[in-house]
Amino acid sequence: METRMKTMTTSGGAPIADNQNSQTAGTRGPVMMQDYQLIEKLAHQNRERIPERVVHAKGWGAYGTLTVTEDISKYTRAEIFSKVGKQTPLLTRFSTVAGELGAADAERDVRGFAIKFYTEEGNWDLVGNNTPVFFIRDPLKFPDFIRTQKRHPKTNLRSTTAMWDFWSLSPESLHQITILMSDRGLPQTPMQMNGYGSHTFSFYNKDGERFWVKFHFKTQQGHAHYTNEEGAEIIGQSRETYQEELFGTIERGDFPKWTLYVQIMPEADAGKTSYDPFDLTKVWPHSEFPLIKVGEMELNRNADNYFAEIEQAAFSPSNVVPGIGFSPDKVLQGRLFAYADAHRYRIGTHYEALPVNAPKCPVHHYHKDGSMRFFQNDTGNPDAYYEPNSVGGPSQDESYREPSLKTTGIINRYDHRDGNDDYVQPRALFNLFDTGQKARLFSNIAAAMGGVPDEIVQRQLVHFEKIHPDYARGVADALGLTALAKGA
């Protein structure tokens, strides 16, 4: 049965009679400048891409839901957690950190784990990683750290020397290095890794009580990881294994799930721990702050258009809702600016008006005009274009005021290493590894140190020795070193 096809048009709506042949002066003549259809197609193709993300460029995503299974309303007034059984639609994006858009999926790297919850009080973005810690504790170091993960300005190649030079001069990175170089540094699929908010955030309830909180998404699919050798073999077969696995799994109806847990710390207890609870290089031991089950996340729908819904998806930790707040975590404070600013540059002034980023609740603000104003961004009243006003424009609501933070002190540039032990938590993690896990850790580090100058290698071995002598000796043996520098 014939189906009537829709008539193709230009972007201005004019019907197109011929989309196979450009206008020329005769069959062999030059192309005519008046061929506006040709000009439109070529000009649009030149603009089909937007700048890739500086970090987390290669990503994979899907839609799903969060279902609340436990009551935590005593900790937060957030409507998303208001009752058991409540469901909230969401979008996830997983990613590697260092690789560009064309990089292979199965590389040893930290994975991004970002979730956008479309709540009735606005969008809440939880933008974390598949590890509970990170390499730095001060945002001033982030641009320099990322440069060591990217390409050398002269060779345009990745530099293991730069990477280990930075790490060996930044002992706060040891906890994350140990995770990255362990078995969990190379998950087989996005479904087989945990997700963490990583930072310390805060909850506050209807009574104005604040609690510090960490978010954990535990995979229900079980953990599975590649060795370096297996990863190299997989990359030789396909560079798109994460996309293939995530997309295929959901298309088959085998919907992946994660269990959401939180760790809760009363606000006043922040000064009672032996470590800084706002330090991104530290975890909160479960023995001190046990996991509290909250609900279940399920991914159950693929995007219809990858570019529109995944590439243009914009996540920022600055997107919070009433009942969820921030903390004195320095790196979090830096990200609150940097992420939204990156989206304004990469996508455009009105990036949050794009369908994938737009809240599902009503939006009322006074942000005006700018490039690509493709929607109504006024208040509906031409006289209400500033605030405060007396003509009935949107106004503040004191009932949503967040309780004040009680942990601020004298403002200064404090040494972020002063009073911090960067060896105790990596030591605890190292001691959890069995003999095989330790052997693979040593091997992975040695492989990652190939070609690194001896001075930097020895400097890093000193840090490993401070974690545990067996750590330094194991890496040295894997490197084929018979002698260690003094102190290692």
Secondary structure, 3 states (H helix, E strand, C coil): CCCCCCCCECCCCCECCCCCCCCECCCCCCECCCCHHHHHHHHHHCCCCCCCCCCCCCEEEEEEEEEECCCCCCCCCCHHHCCCCCEEEEEEEEEECCCCCCCCCCCCCCEEEEEEEEECCEEEEEEEECCCCCCCCCHHHHHHHHHHHCECCCCCCECHHHHHHHHHCCHHHHHHHHHHCCHHHCECCHHHCCEECCCCEEEECCCCCEEEEEEEEEECCCCCECCHHHHHHHHHHCCCHHHHHHHHHHHCCCCCEEEEEEEEEEHHHHHCCCCCCCCCCCCCCCCCCCCEEEEEEEEEECCCCHHHHHHCCCCCCCCCCCCEECCCCHHHHHHHHHHHHHHHHHCCCCHHHCCCCCCCCCCCCCCCCCCCCCCCCCCCCCCCCCCCCCCCCCCCCHHHCCCCCCCCCCCCCCCCCCCCCCCHHHHHHHHHCCHHHHHHHHHHHHHHCCCCCHHHHHHHHHHHHHHCHHHHHHHHHHHCCCCCCCCC
